[in-house]
């Protein structure tokens, strides 16, 4: 039996997740994500390393753009197979891909006009990576699956999806190969969630795998607990309200926005914060929240109890959903403190940029980051303490208070990742540490080796590894 793993993304970085599994002439792609770091974006335009039409299937762990965002390009270039994922992931991925395509089209047109004015050519083609129509063309290839029900992908290759506890519908995927009379199993962690997080279930434990690919986004640190997170949010809201400023929360449309609403709702129910107006200023987050409401079977016990007692974090008094652009612009004319949740989570686009322009120079305001900020993003530069940042073509001094709440992360930390790995009843043949910046991935790889004695590798971009026997 000859099995090859090719690491085509999220190898010593945190976006562009793509892992190609090749065995007995079969090609299975696990995730097909977009690179979002500025210095790596050119990889999105590169040809696929094998002809897309030769790929038998895509297994999608979840709907974040760094895991699904290149699917329209893959389909446009010839992929005809199915995209296997949970129903919730399928529905959310379609929302996210349409939004991504719209942004690709806008960005291409903006660059074209700017380069025309400046009389130069840009570093990327002045055409979108893919269009809205090309994004829509992927939808018929989505094939929803159920958790813990094995499905045959091709002859001799079986996949089982488990709950990753990361975002709604997210999955850990176990691929079982039966070739030449032998069985081998490869476990793809996707992004592992944290135990005891709001809304979704805890990650499923997996008892056996011959090989494991494990994410390491926070493989070099330990998060604070949920109670600490709630206290920090309360402190930010109360102190900013006292100062007379706004709280700007750059937030990912999937899971993070819903989790922010969950915590704010709990603080309001406890009268721990003033009853301020809360704006969810993200059309995509609004649409994704509708998917949350549809898939209540994926909620954990606490969330189910909130719904049963009519205390939904998606419908509390004071919550305002802004759909139209003019509604978003009107927020800036409101006097007094308000809480504004807007995308994108890394400040790379979307309505949050306009809210930053209106608030980042005001010392009484707070920018509260509740998610990971990749290298090269505007969010990372603000978090890193840069005194001036460029937003929408102009430089602005950063005078607002900047707060980062790591405990909000939907990614497991170092200890939680190791705890999940210890669910295996016997050591795997090898563990591959992926989806983490180089420092974090190497730190976590060393930590696994030290704590377990297992064989661990930290693959680099485009590494090819033969899994023998």
Secondary structure as GFF3:
##gff-version 3
##sequence-region A 1 469
A	DSSP	beta_strand	2	7	.	.	.	ID=ss1
A	DSSP	beta_strand	19	23	.	.	.	ID=ss2
A	DSSP	beta_strand	26	30	.	.	.	ID=ss3
A	DSSP	three_ten_helix	38	45	.	.	.	ID=ss4
A	DSSP	three_ten_helix	52	54	.	.	.	ID=ss5
A	DSSP	beta_strand	57	59	.	.	.	ID=ss6
A	DSSP	alpha_helix	65	68	.	.	.	ID=ss7
A	DSSP	alpha_helix	71	76	.	.	.	ID=ss8
A	DSSP	beta_strand	82	86	.	.	.	ID=ss9
A	DSSP	alpha_helix	87	118	.	.	.	ID=ss10
A	DSSP	alpha_helix	132	136	.	.	.	ID=ss11
A	DSSP	three_ten_helix	139	141	.	.	.	ID=ss12
A	DSSP	beta_strand	142	145	.	.	.	ID=ss13
A	DSSP	beta_strand	151	154	.	.	.	ID=ss14
A	DSSP	beta_strand	157	163	.	.	.	ID=ss15
A	DSSP	beta_strand	171	179	.	.	.	ID=ss16
A	DSSP	beta_strand	182	188	.	.	.	ID=ss17
A	DSSP	beta_strand	211	215	.	.	.	ID=ss18
A	DSSP	alpha_helix	226	243	.	.	.	ID=ss19
A	DSSP	beta_strand	247	250	.	.	.	ID=ss20
A	DSSP	alpha_helix	256	269	.	.	.	ID=ss21
A	DSSP	beta_strand	278	281	.	.	.	ID=ss22
A	DSSP	alpha_helix	283	294	.	.	.	ID=ss23
A	DSSP	three_ten_helix	296	298	.	.	.	ID=ss24
A	DSSP	alpha_helix	301	308	.	.	.	ID=ss25
A	DSSP	beta_strand	319	321	.	.	.	ID=ss26
A	DSSP	alpha_helix	325	330	.	.	.	ID=ss27
A	DSSP	three_ten_helix	331	333	.	.	.	ID=ss28
A	DSSP	beta_strand	339	342	.	.	.	ID=ss29
A	DSSP	alpha_helix	352	359	.	.	.	ID=ss30
A	DSSP	beta_strand	366	369	.	.	.	ID=ss31
A	DSSP	alpha_helix	378	383	.	.	.	ID=ss32
A	DSSP	beta_strand	388	391	.	.	.	ID=ss33
A	DSSP	beta_strand	394	397	.	.	.	ID=ss34
A	DSSP	beta_strand	401	404	.	.	.	ID=ss35
A	DSSP	three_ten_helix	406	408	.	.	.	ID=ss36
A	DSSP	alpha_helix	414	421	.	.	.	ID=ss37
A	DSSP	beta_strand	430	434	.	.	.	ID=ss38
A	DSSP	alpha_helix	438	452	.	.	.	ID=ss39
A	DSSP	beta_strand	456	457	.	.	.	ID=ss40
A	DSSP	beta_strand	464	468	.	.	.	ID=ss41
###
